[in-house]
Amino acid sequence: MSKTDDETNETQGDGLNLTRRELGAAAAGVAGASGLGLLGFRRLTGETETDADDGPLNPFEQYPNQGWEDHYRNVWEPDSSYMLTCQPNDTHNCYLEASVKNGEITRLGPSMGFGDATDLDGNQATKRWDPRVCNKGLAMIERFYSDRRVKAPMVREGFLEWYEDGFPREADGSMPEEYAERGEDDFIEVEHDTAYEIAAETFLEIADQYSGDSGIQSLLEQDYDEKVVEQTQGAGVRSMKFRGGMPLLGPIKLFGQYRNANSMALLDNYVRGTGEDDALGAVGLDNYSFHTDLPPGHPMVTGQQTVDFDLANVEYADHVILCGINFLTTKMADCHWLTEARLKGTKVTGIFTDYNATASKCDELTIVRPATDSALFLGAARILIEEELYDEDFVRKYTDLPMLVRLDEGEFLRASDVDENHELADLEKTATVADDSDRPGVDITDLDEQVITDEMREEWGDFVVRDDETGQLEAVTREEVGDEFDVAATLEGTFEVELADGETVEVRPVFDLIKEHLVGTWDLESTSDVTGTAPEAIENLAQDLADNQEETLILTGMGPNHYTNQDLKDRAAFLVASLTQNVGSFSGNIGSYAGNYRAAYFNGVWQYTQEDPFNPELDPDESAEVDGRFDMQSAHWYANLDEPLKVEGEYFQGDSHMHTPTKSVWIAGSNSFLGNAKGSYKIIEKALRSGRIEAFFCSEWWWTMTCEYSDIVFPADSWAEHNVHDITASVTNPFVITMPESGIDRIYNTRNDAQHYKGVAEKLAEITGDDRFNDYWQFIDEDEYKAKPYLQRILDHSNMTKGYDVNELLDDAEDGTPALIMSRTYPKYVGSRQIQDDEPWYTKTGRMEFFREEEEFTQAGENIPVHREPMDATPYEPNVLVDDSDSPVITPDTPDDLGWSDTSADDTKARQVRNVIKTPTELLDSTHPLSDLAEGYDYIYMTPKYRHGTHTFANSLPNIAVWWGNYGDMHREDQRMPFYGEGYIEMNPDDAREEGFADGDYVWVDADPQDRPYPGYDPDDDEGDYSRALMRLRYQPGLPEGVTRSWMNVNQTSHKTYEAQEERDDGMAKAEDTDYVSLYRSGGHQSATTSFFRPTRLTDSMPRKDMAGQNIGEGFAADVHCANGAPKEAFVKIEKAEDGGIDEDGEPDGEWGPNEKGIRPANEDDRMQQYLSGGFASESDD
C-alpha cells in the first residue's frame, strides 16, 4: 500500500483529522494508558495541521491539548479517602489508604505512616517500615464488592425446618440426619432479628437437652467416650463451643467469641438453676495450635509459648538461618529487611524441602527430606560438641545441661535427695501462693515475679550440679542463672552419689547424656543419609553457628511446624542455638513464625473476655471485675470427631487435656476451622452431615467453604467497613494498630461480629428474662461508644499498652499512623530478660531445659532431644525413634512392653502412641506400611503456603486465582479447569515420567484409605466422589524425587461446586446459590490429611507459663501446651485420570497447552532454552 493509502488517509469528523496510523496509535495509547500526545507524533486536537511532515512535536516549544488528561484525572480524582486496616493471618497488619469515588472504593495504597509511629517515651520508628502493602491487600477491592460477599443473614433450609418443627430428636437424643443435609440444602435469607432468635432458641435447646443426668445419659447413648462426657460436669453449655479466628487480629470482634462463651454461665444458671457461684460458661476453642502454627518444643525448652523477634532484627545479625520459612513470599511486607541485610553482608542459610523463591536469595542452600530438620540440627550439635566449638560458659549459666540426672529414676537429682536437711532457698524472682485460687489475675500490670504454688515449689525442689574443680555437689535454685551462677559445673562423666537414705546411685550431667546419643547416632554419614542432604551442608551449618556466636538468628517457619515431630525440631534447634549463645539478643536468637499468635501483648483482654457475666461493669470509665467461667479446649478434638487418644483401652491424653462433646459451634472469621481444616472431609461427613454436631454457625464477610456447611451464616462487616472500633498487633513488627471508623456506607446488609453476639444476647435476655445478657454487651454500638470503653480497659490492663489513650490512638490511625508497642526493646525480641538480665525462664530449673523428666517423655523415650520420623509423611516406617547409642534415658514403652502386636504401625490410631527404636541404617531399610498395602504409595505430599494467598484469603478472586501457577486462563478454554486458576500437585519430572505422567495431566491423589478422605469412604459409592482429590499435575524440577506438593491456600470442593461442574454450561465449579467457587475439580489438598496426636503434648505435669501473665502452671494451656496436629502428614499414591490437553470438541486428549508451547520446566523448546540461557539479551558495543 502506498504512503497515501497507509498514512495520509484521514478520518473526518468535527475538525479532528487523524491518519489511520494515528488512530491506531491512539487506540493503543488508551489501552496502555500511555496517551498519544505524550508520544510526540501529533496533537489530538481540532486545530488544523499546516504541515504533517514537520516531524515530531517539540514538547519544549508547545504541549499537547491537555483536555483529555484533565478529564481522565477528574474521573479518577477521589472524592475522599480514609484509612482501613488489612489484617489477614499473615502477621503484617497494614494501614491502607482507600480512595473513594461516588461512595465506592476505587483504589488502595499504603498509608506511608508507619515511620511516624512513636511510643509513650517519644521513641520513633524508622521510615524504612514504609511502604507496607502486598498484592493480596491491593486486590481487596474486588473482595469488598464481590458476589461472594456474605450479604445478609442466611439460614440453611434443613436447619430452619428443624427449628420450626420444634427440634425433634431420635431416641438417643440426637439430631435426625434428615435435618443435617449440610452442603446440599439451599440457604434462605432472613432478617437479622430472625437469625438471632433462631440462634438463641438453639442454644437454649442444646443447653437444656444435654444438662443433668438425662443429658449425660443421652451423650453416652450417642457413643461419646465416658471420660469425654464426664468433662461436661452435667452442664449442657459445656457442649457449646465458641471460637474467634486468630483473635489477636481483632479482640473486640474475634476475642468476643470467648466473651460469648463466658456469658453462657447466665444460660447455665437459667437451665440448671445452679446459682450464680456454681454456673459454668461454655467452651472456647484454641487457635494457634489448631492451625498447627504452634512450635510445641518452645514451651518444652523455655516454658513459654514462643520465642520470637521482629523481622527487622535480621539486619543486626551476621548470619541468618531460614528453616522452612519462605520469607520472601509469606512475609511480603517485611521481606525487604532480609534483602537489605544481605546488602550489608549478612550470610543467609536456607534449610528447605525444595528450591523456592527465598532459596534464590540464600548464600547457602540445604535441601532436606521433609520433617528431618530435627536430625539435621542434631547432626550439627554433634559436631559442635565433639569439636568443642560450643560456648561452655553460656551452656553452664543458662541451660540445664550441667544438671545431674539420676540414672535409676531418669529424673533430675534434687538437693533433698542427697541432704535430708536441705531447706529450700528463699526465692526473690519467684512468688509462691497457697493454691491456684490465690494466683494473681492475668490482667495485672505491676507484677514482675513469676508465680507458682507452694506445692510446685516443694515438688520441684532445688537441683544439683557437680563442681568440676572441687568434685563437690552444689545445690542450685531456679534463680541461680546467668551471672548469679558461678560454679564451674561438670558437663561430662558418670558419677556415683550417696543419697540421704544411704543408697548409692549413678548420675550424669544432661550434657553428657545428650552427647552420648549424638556421638552414637548422628555421625556425618548417618545425618546425611537420614536427611538426604550433603555432608558438607551439615559441617557448614555447624561451623557457621560456631563462627557467629551471638550473631546468628534462626527463623523456623510454618513448614517444619506442620509435621507431628515439630516439637523435636524445636528442641534440637534450641540445642544448637544454646551451644553457640544464639538465644536472647538482638543479633543472636531463635524464633518461630506461623500465624499471628501472641495474644499476650494484650493481657488486658481478659478484662473483656472474662468479665463477670453476673455483674457487668456499666460505667465506661471503670475497670471490669474478672470472673472467667468458660473452659478452654483444643479444637483438634472436634476435628477428631470428639474421640480421645485412647488405644487398647488406655488413655494417652492427660485429664487436663480432656475435652467435651461438640454439639454446637459458633466461629468467627476462620475458614481454616472447616473449609481448610486438616481432615475437613472427615468433619463434614462424620460430624456435620451425620447430625452429630447439631448447630454450626459462622460469622464471615466472604463466603467460604465453612459457610457452605454452616447452619446460620451471620454477615460480617469487611475490613473496609469498621463501624465498631478494634485493635491488633503483630509478632513480626512493633506496632499497635487501632481500627478507625469506615469512610463509606456499608456495602451490604452486614454488621460487626460483636453486634451479632449482642443481637443473640438480646434474644436470650428476652427468653430467659435476664437483662444481664443485654448489659454484657453495653458498649457495642455504632453511635456512642463503638467499643471504646472495652478497648480502653484492654489498653489499661496490658503491660505493653498501659498509658495509651484509645481516642488518641484512633486519631493517629485516621492518618495511617500506628503506635509503637511498649516492649523492652525496639525492635522487640523475646529472651532479653532471661539472657541480658539473668531472670529465670518459665521452667522448673529456671533455665532452658533439654531434659524432660515427666513420665510421658520417659514412656516415649524423649527425655532428651531425639529425632522421630513423621507420623505419615515418610517413605520409611512412620513415627520411629532413631537411636544407635544404647542411651540409658532412651528406653520407651515399646509394643512388646505393652503387649501389643507389632502391626500397630499399620493402624493410624495406634501408630500415634507406638514407640519403636531403629538405628539410622535400620530406618533406611524399612518401608511405609502403605507401600506394602498397594502399589503406588511412594510419595510424601506436602502443602505449604503460596505467595498469592494467606490461608484461603483472596485465592478465589479472579485476578488472584488466574496467577495460581502462572497458567490461569480468564477464558477457560479448557472447561475442566474449575475456575480461572486451579489447584495442582507438583512432582519431580523424573518421578512423573517414570509413572507415565505428562506435564499437565489430571491425576488422582489418594492417601491412607483407613481414614481418608474420611473414615468409611467407599470409592464405589458416588456419594463420596466429591471428596476424592482430583487435580492437575505439574512438573517441578525444584522438588526432590519422592516429594510432591500442593499449595494449602486453595478453595476445596464442596457438594455444590462438584455438582455445578456437571450442571453449568461453562463447567465452572461455582455454587449456584452461594457463589462459592472451588479451585479443584473434586476434593482438595485436605483430602489427604487427618488429625494426629502425640502424648508428650498432652501431659498433666509439664510446667509452662500461661499464655499471658506471670503464672506458671502445669498441663494443658490453650495455644501453649496442647494438641498441635499435622496438616502436612500424608503419604500418597498418584494415578492418572485424564490427559492434560483437550481436542477440538473439548474432550481430554493430548498434551496440556502450556506444555505444547515449549515453555514448561523440563519441556523447554529451543526458543525457551535460548531465553533461559540469556540468548535474547546482548551487550552494547558501548
PATORGU-460284 format. One record per residue (C-alpha): x, y, z. Coordinates in pm, whole numbers, plus 32768, in hexadecimal, padded with zeros to 4 digits. Layout:
! residues N
XYZ...
This chain:
! residues 1182
8000800080008082815D7FA880D0826380AC7F9B831F80497EC481EF80887F77818781C37FCD82C482767F1083EC81ED7DAA836E81C77CEF843882C57BBB83FB838E7AE6853283847A17859984AC79D186EB854B7B1F877A84F37BF18663858D7CB985C284757D7D848484C17E4583A683E17E03823483F67F52820584A17F068315859D7DB3827E85E57E5C812E862B7F5D81D687067E49828A87C37D93814587FE7ED080A5887A7F1081CF89587DBB81B589F87DE5803F8A2C7F3B806E8AC67EE581B28B79800682558AC27F5E83768A0E7FAA83C8889F8005853288E5812284C889C681B283F088B381FF852E87F3816284DD869F803785C886837F4B8675876B7DF185E387957D51873287507C6687D8865E7D7188CF85F57DD788C684857F2A882D84437FED890A835180F7880A830280D9869E835E8240866382FD82DA875883F18345863684CE82FC85E78636827486EF87208379879F87F882E18798895783C688B889C28321899C88C381B9893688EF80F6882D89B07FD0876289307E6F87B989877E3F87418AEE7CC787358AEF7CC185BA8ADD7DBA85A68BFB7CE386878CD47BB685B08C877C7984748CDC7CEF85078E237B9485858E7B7B04842D8E437BFA838F8F347C2584B090267B9C842C91717A8B84E192287B2D847B936E7C0F837A940B7C2E82C695577D0581C396027CA4805796277D607F3896C57DC37E0895FA7DDA7CF096F97DF17B91966B7EA47A8797347FF47AD2969680867BA097B880A57CE296ED7F817DC6974D7F947EEA965A7EDE803596527E63806E94F07DDD81B4946A7C94817C93B87C3B827792AA7AC282AB928C7A03831F9159788883389155787A827A929E794A815392267AB580F7925B7B73811891147CD580CA917F7DAE807092A97F0E80D793007FFA80D894297FC781DE9535813B823995468104828996B681BB816F976582FF82339775824A833B984281E982459954826082A29AB38245820D9C0C81ED82AB9D5A8359830D9D90837283C29C44843D82BB9B8E83EF82B29A1A83F1819A991A84CF81A797E9843E821896A084B880D1960D837A8024968682C680D39565822C807F947781667F5B950A80897EAD940A807C7D7093367FC17CEB92067EB67C4892DB7E6B7D8F938A7E577E5092477D617D4E91BE7C6F7D7B92DF7B917E7092287B1A7D4C91567AD27C9192987A0F7DB09334791D7DC49210791E7C5A919C77EE7B7F9167788B7A969266785B7B869386776F7B11949576667C15945275577BC3955175087AC4966274DD796C95C5744178369663746176D795D7730D7651956F73247505962A739275B09769727676A99750718575859731721C74E0986671E9762499267087765798A6702D74ED98F2708E75229A5D71E474759A5B716C730A9A38726772019AA872B470919A7D72866F9B9B9C73EB6FD69C1273B2714E9C11747771979AD6741B727299AF736C71AC9898744B7193976473397209967A73657365970E74DF735996E2750E7359956876187462958576C274BB94407590746193707478752B940E741D76809385745477B79456733978A294B073727A1594EB72D87A95962F72D57BD596F973E07C08980172E47BEA991C72667AA1989073C57A11988174097A8599E472C779E99A637311789A99BB747078989A4C73F978F09BAA72E877E69BA773E676E89B2C74D877369C4573C2770F9D44735A75C59CA774B875329CAD750475B09E0B73C375149E8A73E073CE9DC6753B73799E44752373F09FAC74F9731AA0DF74EE719FA0F9740C717F9FCC74FF724A9EF9762371739F65755F70379F15750270BE9DBE766F71039D6A76D76FA99DDB75C86F0B9D0476536FCF9BDD779C6F169C15787070309C9E798E6FB69D7679406FA79EE87A5A70929F5079F871869E3F7895718D9EC5790C71B2A02D79C372ED9FC7787573A19F937830738FA10B76C2736BA0B176B674C4A012762674CA9EB376D676139E6B781D75539E7977BD74AF9D2E77A0760B9C9278E5768C9BFB795477E49B8B7A8778559ACC7B0C79989A3C7BFD795F991E7D5C79D599837CC47AC79A7E7DF47BAB9A9E7D7E7C31994B7C557CD399F87C147CA69B6D7ABB7D459B637A337C819A3E7B017B409A5C7B5D7B209BCB79F07B819BF379997A149BB67A3E79BC9D0279777ACE9DAC784D7A249D0878B778D89DA278DF797B9EF777827A119EE676EB78B79EC1770F7891A03A75D0795FA041752878599F6875AE773DA03F752277E7A17473D07808A0C773C7769EA04E745775E8A17B740276E0A28E756076C4A31A75757817A3BB766B791EA34A779B7890A3FD77887736A35D7717778CA1FC78017720A0E6784E77CE9FA0786A77249E4E79AD76B79DA27AA977899CE67B7F76DE9BDD7CED77239B9A7D8177BE9A617EF877C39A387F2576529A827DF375E599B77E8F768698857FC775BE98E38088770598F480F776D09A5C8261765A9A818218756D9BA58387753C9BF883AA76AA9C6182E9767F9DA983A075349DDC84EA75F29DDD848F774C9E64833D77199F0B829A782B9E3D81C278239D0982C078969C07840B794A9BE984147A3E9AC7848B7B939A5584277CA4996284967C4F980385587D9597EE86557CF598D986EE7C3097B887C27D59975A88727D4A98AF88EB7BE7986D8A1D7B7197B089757A249767880679D1972E8782786E971C862F7846967485A176F496D0846476AF960C83FF781D95F983CF789D9497841879FE950A83EA7AB293BE82937A24937381F47A0A94CC827B7B4B956682467C2B943A822B7D7694F283697D2D95B484417C6C94BF85107DA3947885B77D7B95CB86527C37955386C87CBE940587557DF694AE880A7D1E95AE88B07C63948F89257DAE93FF89D67DEA954A8A877C9D953889A47BB9960189CA7A4F9598887F799D955C88647824957E87257783950486A976339583858A75CE94A184E274A0940C84E6753692AF857A764F91E4848F77739227848C78EB91F585567931932E8652782492D386C5790391B887337A0792B787F77915939289717908939E895F779C93FE883A76B493BA87F9756E946F86E4749393E28665738F94DA8564727B94CF842273069566840B72EB96E1857C729D971985DD73F6979D860D736198F8870B7267986F87C5737D97BC87E4745198F8884A732299C6895972D598CB89D5743B98E289C974299A5F8AA472F39A5A8BAF73B199978B9B74DC9A828BCA73FE9BB18CCB73099B298DA3741A9A978D7574F59BCE8CE476159B078BDC76679C0A8BD2777F9D0E8C1776C89E538BD177F59F328A7C78389E948A2076C99EAA8A6F76C2A01E89BB7802A074887C77F89FA68825768C9F6087DA7552A02888F8749C9F7989D2749DA0B888B57416A18F88E472B7A21587EB71A5A1BA87AC706BA28587D16F41A1A186FB6E61A28185C46F3BA261860F7009A12D85CC714CA1EC86947277A25E875F7240A39986CF7320A4A8879173BDA5C3869F7315A6B4870371C3A620886571E7A6A7882672BFA7DB86FA7267A8AF872473B3A96687247483A82B863F75B0A84985AD7652A7188651779EA6D6858878DEA6DF853E795BA58385377ACBA52384B97AB6A3BE83B879A4A3FA828279DDA4CC81C878B7A563805778A8A5B97F9777ACA6897ECA7722A5687E44777BA4117D2A784DA4A17E2C7941A52B7ED97980A3E07ED97AE6A35A7E037B39A2317E8C7B3EA0D37E307CACA0AE7F1F7D21A1BF80267E11A13B81047E4CA26E81837CEAA2A582ED7C8DA25D83097B41A31282B279F5A27A819E794CA33F818877DFA3A880D1772AA4C1817076B5A60581357550A59381F5758AA45083177628A50B832A74FCA5F3830B73FEA4D9840B74A6A3F8850674D9A50E8669754EA4CD875374A9A3D688B7742AA3DE89F4745EA3138B5373DCA34C8C6A74D8A3788D74746CA27F8E88750EA34B8E34747CA4A18D6B7348A4478C6273BBA53F8AEC73BDA5028A4B7515A50488DB7566A532884B764FA42A8702770DA439862F776EA30E86A978D4A335881D788BA328884478D0A1B9892D79AAA0EE8A1D7A73A1C4896279F9A2F88A0478A5A2B98B7C788EA2EC8BC2771AA3048CB07675A20E8BAF7561A1E18C157411A1528B8573CA9FFB8C03726A9FB78C2A7127A07A8B787020A1488B84703FA2C28B0A6F7DA3EE8A487042A4F089E56FD2A64988807036A69287FB70AAA7E087626F52A81C88B56EAAA7EE886F6E24A69089736E60A58089036EC3A42489AE6F21A2E2897C7082A25D89E37132A11F89C4729AA0A488BC72D69F9D89D273469EB18A7871F39ECD893671369E8988F372059D528A5971E39CD98A4670679CF4890F705F9C17899F71549B198AF170A89AF68A576F4F9AE589466FA499ED898370DF99258AD370B8987F8AF97175973A8A9B7052965A89646FF3972088EC715A9731891F718195BD886B703C956C873E70859649871371EF95DE877071BD9473885E72E3947489D272F8942D8ACE72BF95478B6F740C94F48A2774BE953E8A1D742D969D8B87748A96E08B5475EA96598A1D761C972E8AD975C0986A8C0B7690980F8B3C77C297B58A8777AC99038BD3779199B78C6B78B298F48B3D799199368AFA79679AA789FE7A699B1D89E77AD499AF88FE79C9991D878579E7990386CA78A098CC857078CC98378492779A981B835577B19751820B7707971C82A675F496478353751E975182427577984D814874B0978281D0735797D081907293990D82FD729B997583007417997E834E74239AF4848D735C9ABA84F3744E99A884CA756A9AA3859074BE9BB586AC746F9AC686AF75D19A3986BF76629B9787DD75749BE488BE75F99ACE8854775D9B2088AB772E9C9189F676889C448A5B77BD9B7D89C378D09C5A88BF79239B538798795C9C3B871A7A9E9CD487C97BB69C1A877E7C9D9AF6886E7BEA9A1188667A8B9AA2871679EA9AE2861B78E89A7284B8792699FD838C7873996C82AB791D986E815C788B980F801E7949985E7FDF7A81992D7FCF79D69A7C80567AA99B9A7F187B129C4C7FF77B549D7A803D7CAF9CEB7EE07D049D617ED37C4F9EAF7DC77D4C9F0A7CDC7CA19E167C707BC99F3C7BB87D039FB17ADF7CCD9E817ACB7B559E527AA87AFB9FC179DA7C17A04B78EE7B97A15977AB7B4EA09B76E07B6AA1DB77637CC5A22977C87D78A0E878657ECEA11E77867FD2A076785B8102A0C9792E813E9F907A4681D6A0607A6C80B6A1557B237F6CA1397A637E26A12C7A587D17A2317AFC7BE1A19D7A517A92A1D57AA07990A0CD79907888A0B479DA77E89F637AC576C59F247BD576C29E197C0A75889D4A7CC7751D9C157C04752E9AD07CC473FD9A597BD2731E9B157AAC73A99A517B6D735799157BAA71FA99A27A3271C799C67A5171FA9B407B0E70B39B677C2270BA9C6F7D7C70299C387D266ED09CBB7DD26D929C457D986C329CC77CBA6CC09DD97DC86DAC9E5B7DB46F289E4F7EE96FDA9DCF7E50712F9E0F7E7471E39F5B7D3F723FA0207D8A73B29FF77D77737D9E7C7C2D72C09E867B1F735D9DB379A3735A9DA578B172EE9C93787773F19B847706743A9B52771775A09AD9782876799A47782E77EC9A017968786C995779CD79BE98D17AB77A0297AE7B6278B4978A7B3E77DD96547C59770596D77B6B768197E07AB475B296D97AE07613956D7C5A760095817C79752496B57D4F73EC96B87C6172CB96877B4E73B996197A8972AC95617A8C71D3969879EC72F0975A78ED732F9648788171C7961C789D713E977D7845726A98567777735C978776B3728B968E76737181979575CC727B987E76C872369991770C73AA999D75B1744199BA75F675B1997D7713764798B4771777C3989B781978A99805784D7A1E97E278FA7A79969C79137B8C959A79837AA9947D78C7796C942279B7784F946E799D76D6946D795976F295E2782677C0958C77BB76B49493778A75BC95B2770576AC96BA75A676C3974675A4783A977C7694792896D0769F7A7E977577107B8B967D783E7C42970978C37D9796AA79F67D8D95CF7B3E7E34962C7AC87F61956679937F8E963F7A007FB997A878DF8052986579507FBE99B07ABA80019A0D7BBF7EF69A4D7D337EC69A7E7E467DD69A187FBE7D999A2880BA7CB0998981CE7BBC99DF82A77C3C98C182987DB598ED82867EA79A15813D7F5599CD7FF17F7D9A807EE57FA499787D94803B99D07C79802D98D87BD4817998847A7381AD980C7A1B815B96A57A09826E95A078F581C494D6779981469517776D7FD0953E77757F2193EF767F7E119455759A7DBD957876B67D67966477177DB197CC78497D9C98A678847C42993A78527CCD9A9977037D5C9A3176987BFB99D476FF7B7F9B2C76387C999BC5750B7C4B9AE974FE7AE19B5D75327B529CC574067C3A9CAA732F7B149C3D73B27A409D5D73567B5B9E4771F37B539DBF71DB79D99DE2727179C09F3F72037B0E9FCC736C7B50A03473CE7CAF9FC475397C69A01675547BCC9EBC750B7D2A9E3675EA7DDD9F2E770F7CFE9ED8772D7DA69D8376D67F069DF877ED7FB99D3C77C07F0F9BED770F800E9B11774B80F299E776E4823A9A80776B82869BDA787581919C4B78DC80BD9B1F79907FCF9C117A8380DB9C8A7A4A80979E007AA37F299DC97BD77F8B9D037C4980809E0E7C2A7F719F167D007E8C9E407E077F9D9E137E0B7FFA9F847E397E939FF77F3F7E289EF780AF7E4C9F5181117EB59DF27FFE7FB99DBD7FBB804C9F157FBA81C69EF57F2B81DC9D987DDE828B9D647CF781E59C6B7C7583309BE27DD483AD9B9B7E2E82669AF57CF982809A187D5183E499B87EA7837299437E0D824598967D3B832C97BF7E8483AF97337F07824D97007FFB825D9822800D8149992680B081559A7E81E7809C9AEE81A27F879BE682487FC19D3783347E999D3184867E999DDD853D7ED29C9885047F5A9B3C84F77E889A6C846B7D919B6684F17C359BAE84A67B2A9CAE85AF7AAC9D9F86537BF49E0085E17BDA9F6A86707A7D9F8A87B87AAE9ED288037C1F9F0287727C48A06187A77AE7A0E7863E7AA5A13E85C4793DA13F850F789DA01E83B47813A069843476B5A0B6847B75E3A1ED85EF762DA1E385C47795A16D86A27737A047866C76C69EE5862075579F1A869374409E37863B732C9F2A84C872E89F5D848F720BA089831371EBA070828A708AA05481FD70BA9EF6835671159E7183F26FE89F1A82EB6F019E86832C6F969D2D84A76F829D4D84BD70FB9D26855D71739E69866972139D8D864F72A29C2B863771899B2B85B4715B99CB847370A5997983F47065982182AE711897D08167706798138112702F96A481E2710595B5830D701D958F836D6F0394A583F46E4A95D583496DB6970582816ED397A082B96F6798FB83F96EA0993384E96F299A39864B6F2D99B087656ECB9A9F88A56E009A8B89426E5A9BD788B96D719CE5885D6EA89DA787DB6E619F0886CE6F6C9EDD86496EFA9D8A857F6DD59E0A84186E029D9082EE6D239DCB82F36C4B9C9281D66B799C0382796A4A9CA882796AFC9DF881076B499DCE80AA69F49D47803F6A7B9BF5806869D19AA881786A5999CA80766ABA98C380296BF9998580EC6CBE98817FD86C6A97877EC66CFA98647ECB6E7498457E3C6E9B99A47F286DA79A56804B6E36999280276F7E9A5080966EDF9B9781796DD19B0A82E66DDF9B7583E36D1B9AAA85596D629A9F86226D32996187836D90990987B26E7597DD880B6D47970886DB6C83977F85FC6DAE973B86776DCF95D6863E6C5C959C84D16C76960E839C6CD1954282556D81957B813A6C8795BB80746D20949C81876CB693AC81376B5094097FC16B8B93F77FAC6BF4928B808D6C4D916B80C16DBF913280DB6E3F9297822D6EE29266820D7057929E8220714E93BB811172549386814573AC941E806774DF941781237626945B80AE778D943680BA784B92EC80FD79BB92AE7FA979FD92107EE1799A93447ED479B894BD7E307874951D7D057883942E7CEB79FD943B7CDE7A8F92DB7D19794392287BCE794C916C7BDE7AB590FB7BF47A978F7F7D1D7B818F687DD77AB6906E7D5F795C90077DDA798A8EA47F3E799D8F2A7F38784F8FDD805F77A88F3A807178B08E257F9577EA8D387E3A78648D8C7D4878B78C777C3B79C38C8A7B9979268B567B9F77C58BE87BCD77278A937BF375D98B467AAD75D28C047B2C74C08CE87BEB75D68D967B0876178EC37B4A778F8ECE7C2F788E8E2B7D4C77E08EDC7D5C76908F857E0375CA90987F0774D0902B800C73DB90A1817B740A9047826872E9900F83D072B48FB183D9727C8E3584A071398E55839B70AA8F44828371188E5F831870808D2883596F398DDD81E96F338E3D81846F828CD780FC70DD8D24811B71F68C29813D73578CA97FDC73DD8CDA7F2272908CF27E0572768DEC7E4C717D8F027DAA70E190327E5D7116917E7E07701192867E896FF393EA7E526EE194EF7CFE6E3F94A47CC96DF396177C4F6F51965B7C79702A95257BDA70E6948B7AFC708095B17ABF6F42967B79D66E5895C37A126EF5946E79A96DFF935F7A3F6E3E9206791E6D7D916E78196E62920E77D26F9B9143776D7058928078D8708C92DF796470E091887970725491D47A78721992E17B7E7156921C7C9D723991AE7CAD727290367DA173788FBE7E9173D28EAA7FF473518EC6811474368E77828473F08E4B835A749E8F5184D4746C8F3585007527907E846E74029140853F72D791AD84D97183912F83D370DE92088340722A927B820472CA91F1815B74119244801174CC92327FD6762A92B97EF8763C93ED7E52778693927D57770192967BDE76D992BD7B76756D92CF7A5274BA922F78FC74C692D277C674019277773C752791B57879757A90F2789D740D9091773874099013776275588F63786F74CF8E7E776C73E18DED764774D18DE476DE761D8D75770C76568C02786B76DB8C3B78CA75C08D29794576B48E31795676308F9778797747901C774F770790FF760D778C906E7574781E91A976A57887927477A478DA916378AD7814922079B9779C912E7AA9767C91447BFF767590A27C0074FA90977B26741A8FBF7AEB733990EB7B77731D92487CA773EA92997DF073EE93537D42739B949C7CB6725A94067E0771C594677E19724095CF7D8C71DD97207DC7722398927EFA7193993C7F5F71B49AA9808F71769B83807C712C9CFA819E72159D4D80BE733B9CEB7FA672BB9DCA804A72AE9F217FB67319A06C8106735BA10E81E27425A02282197585A0AE81D076A89FC5817378139FE4800C786D9F9B7FD479149E4C7FDB7A6A9EF380427AEBA04781477A5FA135809D7924A1B3815177DAA17E806876B0A180807A7546A1167FCD7480A0057EDC75059F017EED766F9E987E3A76D79D5C7F2B77399C47805376E89D298059757A9D947F4E74B79CDE7EFD73E89BAB7F9E747A9A757F3E73A499487FF4736F97FF7F5D73F396B88085738295E5807E721C965F802B7157952680C3703D945F800C701193167FEA6F5891D37FA8701490907EE86F868F697EA0701C8E177D3870858DDC7D3E713C8C8C7E2171D58B897E7E733B8BCF7E1873BB8A7A7CCC73C989C47C62738D885E7B91747687887A5673F488307ADA744089887B1572D389E07C50725E8A987D5F7217899D7ED0725789737FB8734B8A1B7F6174718AFA7F6B75BB8A3B809276638AF0815775238AC581197522894E81A07683893982F2761389BB82F876FE8AE382D276088C0383F175928CE4849374538C6583DD747D8B15848275BA8A9184A075E0891A85CF767F8873853E77DB888A84FD77B889FF865677258A3786EB784D89848625793C8A60868A788A8BA287F9788F8B3E87ED7A068B0087EE79E9898786EB7AF9895987CB7BF889FE88FD7C9989658A087D8789DC8A2A7EE289518B677F3788988B85805F8983
